[in-house]
Amino acid sequence: MTCESEIESLKSENQKLRKYISLVSAEIELSQRVKEIKENFANSDDSKHVITPIMDRIFRIKSEKLTLREELNLD
């Protein structure tokens, strides 16, 4: 591997790691919001309408994280 291709490979890996970290942060933040909504709107049908799209996003984040985790061999 040439020095330039190694540098490009490291840049790509760095970008993927930054993306992974960003996804972890987003998942934590969204999970906290869901928890707060459940606490503040207990027994409310409206909370389900608010929580559902957030949960959908959390599941998409988990899927993206899994893909990156495999690409980066983070297991």
Number of C-alpha atoms within 10 A of each C-alpha: 7 7 8 9 10 11 12 12 13 12 12 12 15 13 12 17 16 12 15 20 13 14 19 15 12 15 21 12 13 16 16 12 14 18 12 12 17 16 11 11 12 11 10 11 9 11 16 16 10 13 18 12 11 17 16 11 15 20 13 14 18 15 12 14 20 14 13 18 15 10 11 14 8 9 5
